């Protein structure tokens, strides 16, 4: 497999698991149960647009902000890998399911909270967006490719939200819970790789014997 395809697959897996649309669709279905079809579609669209703006800003300006305050990218990768690992553990053991019980404050827009933040563009997704577009490691075309992958994942999230009721009827809430845990395991593995690569250890790191 070519290096580009490997990067695309890793970017997709990382962003898909951190954005976690499976858990979001369960939350969305519960919060918008009393909405009309048009209201549900409009809420889903706005939530994904808000999340897109947040994550694109993180990709384009996140490292600049970190450089301005003196945080090295290697430090961010180690910290980000640890945070992503903790997110994966929460997904794996089901503690993130508790967020489906959150209720928005009166007068708040559901599309903003809790759908766009923290469900779609949560801390893990923001951290992943910054780490995957490291200016010192990836070229401009590679960073653009990551941005395209992000938009694809967010578009898939939008489609899942549109058909949340039908999807949950097919797979059931237990099926959704199983999928979330599988994604948690994948995210834990990716997080470990991010940390070990940043530290320069591991059999796949150049210059290190297997």
C-alpha positions as CSV (number, residue, x, y, z in Angstrom):
1,X,0.0,0.0,0.0
2,X,1.3,3.4,-0.9
3,X,2.3,5.9,1.9
4,X,-0.5,8.2,0.8
5,X,-3.2,5.5,1.2
6,X,-1.7,4.5,4.6
7,X,-1.9,8.2,5.8
8,X,-5.4,8.5,4.5
9,X,-6.5,5.4,6.3
10,X,-4.8,6.4,9.5
11,X,-6.3,9.9,9.3
12,X,-9.8,8.6,8.6
13,X,-9.6,6.0,11.5
14,X,-8.3,8.6,13.9
15,X,-10.8,11.3,13.0
16,X,-13.7,8.9,12.7
17,X,-13.1,7.5,16.2
18,X,-12.5,10.8,17.9
19,X,-15.5,12.5,16.3
20,X,-17.4,9.3,17.1
21,X,-20.6,9.8,15.0
22,X,-22.1,6.5,16.3
23,X,-22.3,7.9,19.8
24,X,-23.5,11.2,18.4
25,X,-26.3,9.8,16.5
26,X,-27.7,8.1,19.7
27,X,-27.5,11.4,21.5
28,X,-29.0,13.2,18.5
29,X,-31.9,10.8,18.3
30,X,-32.7,11.2,22.0
31,X,-32.5,15.0,22.0
32,X,-34.5,15.6,18.9
33,X,-37.2,13.0,19.5
34,X,-40.0,15.6,19.6
35,X,-38.7,17.6,16.6
36,X,-40.3,17.6,13.2
37,X,-38.3,16.1,10.3
38,X,-37.4,19.6,9.0
39,X,-36.2,20.7,12.4
40,X,-34.1,17.6,12.8
41,X,-32.5,18.1,9.5
42,X,-31.8,21.8,10.2
43,X,-30.3,21.0,13.6
44,X,-28.1,18.2,12.2
45,X,-26.8,20.6,9.4
46,X,-26.0,23.4,11.8
47,X,-24.3,21.1,14.3
48,X,-22.0,19.7,11.6
49,X,-21.3,23.2,10.2
50,X,-20.4,24.5,13.7
51,X,-18.2,21.5,14.3
52,X,-16.5,21.9,10.9
53,X,-15.6,25.5,11.7
54,X,-14.1,24.6,15.1
55,X,-12.0,21.7,13.7
56,X,-10.8,23.6,10.6
57,X,-9.7,26.4,12.8
58,X,-7.9,23.9,15.1
59,X,-6.1,22.5,12.0
60,X,-5.1,25.8,10.5
61,X,-4.3,27.9,13.6
62,X,-3.9,25.4,16.5
63,X,-0.1,24.8,16.0
64,X,0.5,28.6,15.4
65,X,-1.1,29.3,18.8
66,X,0.9,26.5,20.5
67,X,4.1,27.8,19.0
68,X,3.3,31.3,20.2
69,X,3.1,30.1,23.8
70,X,6.2,27.9,23.5
71,X,4.7,24.4,23.3
72,X,6.8,22.1,21.1
73,X,4.9,19.8,18.7
74,X,6.5,16.7,20.2
75,X,5.2,17.6,23.6
76,X,1.7,18.0,22.1
77,X,1.9,14.7,20.3
78,X,2.8,12.9,23.6
79,X,0.1,14.7,25.5
80,X,-2.4,14.3,22.6
81,X,-1.7,10.6,22.4
82,X,-2.3,10.2,26.1
83,X,-5.6,12.2,25.9
84,X,-6.7,10.2,22.8
85,X,-5.8,7.0,24.7
86,X,-8.0,8.1,27.6
87,X,-10.8,8.9,25.2
88,X,-10.4,5.4,23.8
89,X,-10.6,3.8,27.2
90,X,-13.7,5.8,28.0
91,X,-15.3,4.5,24.8
92,X,-14.1,1.0,25.4
93,X,-15.6,0.8,28.9
94,X,-18.7,2.7,28.1
95,X,-18.2,5.7,30.4
96,X,-18.8,8.1,27.4
97,X,-22.3,6.7,27.1
98,X,-23.2,8.8,30.1
99,X,-23.1,11.9,27.9
100,X,-26.3,10.8,26.2
101,X,-28.1,11.7,29.4
102,X,-27.1,15.3,29.3
103,X,-29.8,17.9,28.9
104,X,-29.0,21.3,27.3
105,X,-29.6,24.3,29.4
106,X,-32.8,26.1,28.8
107,X,-32.6,28.6,25.9
108,X,-29.4,27.0,24.5
109,X,-29.2,25.8,20.9
110,X,-29.0,22.0,20.7
111,X,-26.9,22.3,17.5
112,X,-24.2,24.2,19.5
113,X,-24.4,22.3,22.8
114,X,-24.2,19.4,23.2
115,X,-24.1,18.3,19.6
116,X,-21.4,20.5,17.9
117,X,-19.5,20.8,21.2
118,X,-18.6,18.5,22.9
119,X,-20.2,15.6,21.0
120,X,-18.8,16.1,17.5
121,X,-15.9,18.6,18.0
122,X,-14.8,17.4,21.4
123,X,-11.4,17.7,23.0
124,X,-10.2,14.4,21.4
125,X,-11.2,15.5,17.9
126,X,-9.6,18.9,18.3
127,X,-6.4,17.3,19.6
128,X,-6.4,14.8,16.7
129,X,-6.9,17.6,14.1
130,X,-3.8,19.5,15.4
131,X,-1.6,16.4,15.7
132,X,-2.5,15.1,12.2
133,X,-1.5,18.4,10.6
134,X,1.9,19.0,12.2
135,X,3.6,21.7,10.0
136,X,7.0,20.2,10.9
137,X,6.2,16.7,9.7
138,X,3.6,17.0,6.9
139,X,3.7,18.9,3.7
140,X,1.0,21.3,2.5
141,X,-0.6,18.7,0.2
142,X,-0.6,16.2,3.1
143,X,-2.2,18.7,5.4
144,X,-4.8,19.4,2.7
145,X,-5.5,15.7,2.3
146,X,-6.1,15.5,6.1
147,X,-8.5,18.4,5.8
148,X,-10.4,16.6,3.0
149,X,-10.6,13.5,5.1
150,X,-12.0,15.6,8.0
151,X,-14.7,17.0,5.7
152,X,-15.6,13.5,4.5
153,X,-15.9,12.3,8.1
154,X,-18.1,15.3,9.0
155,X,-20.2,14.7,6.0
156,X,-20.7,11.0,7.0
157,X,-21.6,12.3,10.5
158,X,-24.2,14.5,9.0
159,X,-25.7,11.6,7.0
160,X,-25.8,9.4,10.1
161,X,-27.6,12.1,12.0
162,X,-30.2,12.5,9.3
163,X,-30.9,8.8,9.4
164,X,-30.3,8.3,13.1
165,X,-33.7,6.8,13.9
166,X,-33.6,4.3,11.0
167,X,-30.0,3.3,11.9
168,X,-30.8,2.7,15.5
169,X,-33.8,0.6,14.5
170,X,-31.5,-1.6,12.5
171,X,-28.5,-2.0,14.8
172,X,-30.3,-1.2,18.1
173,X,-28.7,0.8,20.9
174,X,-26.8,-2.3,22.0
175,X,-25.3,-2.6,18.5
176,X,-24.3,1.1,18.6
177,X,-22.7,0.5,22.0
178,X,-20.7,-2.4,20.6
179,X,-19.5,-0.3,17.6
180,X,-18.4,2.5,20.0
181,X,-16.3,0.0,22.0
182,X,-14.7,-1.3,18.8
183,X,-13.8,2.2,17.8
184,X,-12.5,2.8,21.3
185,X,-10.0,-0.1,20.9
186,X,-8.9,1.2,17.5
187,X,-8.4,4.7,19.0
188,X,-6.3,3.3,21.9
189,X,-4.1,1.6,19.3
190,X,-3.7,4.7,17.3
191,X,-2.9,6.8,20.4
192,X,-0.2,4.4,21.5
193,X,1.4,4.7,18.0
194,X,1.3,8.5,18.2
195,X,3.1,8.5,21.5
196,X,5.7,5.9,20.6
197,X,6.4,7.6,17.3
198,X,6.8,11.0,19.0
199,X,9.2,9.4,21.5
200,X,11.2,7.7,18.7
201,X,10.7,4.2,19.9
202,X,9.0,1.2,18.4
203,X,9.9,-1.3,15.7
204,X,8.3,0.8,12.9
205,X,10.3,3.9,13.8
206,X,13.2,4.5,11.2
207,X,16.6,3.7,12.6
208,X,15.2,1.4,15.4
209,X,15.8,-2.3,15.0
210,X,12.7,-4.5,15.1
